């Protein structure tokens, strides 16, 4: 091994060791979101879905068809809910929260459309 390679390896190993000290410590994570903050983010997302459903639902399509139209329109609010719900968690927890929320978002939106239709039929 040449002298240049030895110094390069030592420098690389030293840099890795120096970087490894405090990276990823749990103490560096932001505090967990409170239940109130999560509820506020959830309400923000739901209110977007309701507003878009009111605007786009003509009552002719299925609730899931309407949900598939309105979910992308509320992506910013969904991202806020996802970030708030997973705040303070380690990376694995953040991915788990994201996966759970993403798995349920179309069904959640369809339930909002269905609820709005029922409310329309029942009247005030």
WOLINNOR-V864533 format. One record per helix or strand of 3 or more residues. SS is the DSSP state (H for helix, E for strand). FROM is the first residue (numbers start at 1). TO is the last residue. Records with the same first field share a line. If there is no record, write none. Layout:
SS=FROM-TO  FROM-TO
//
This chain:
H=3-20  26-28  35-56  63-86  91-122
//
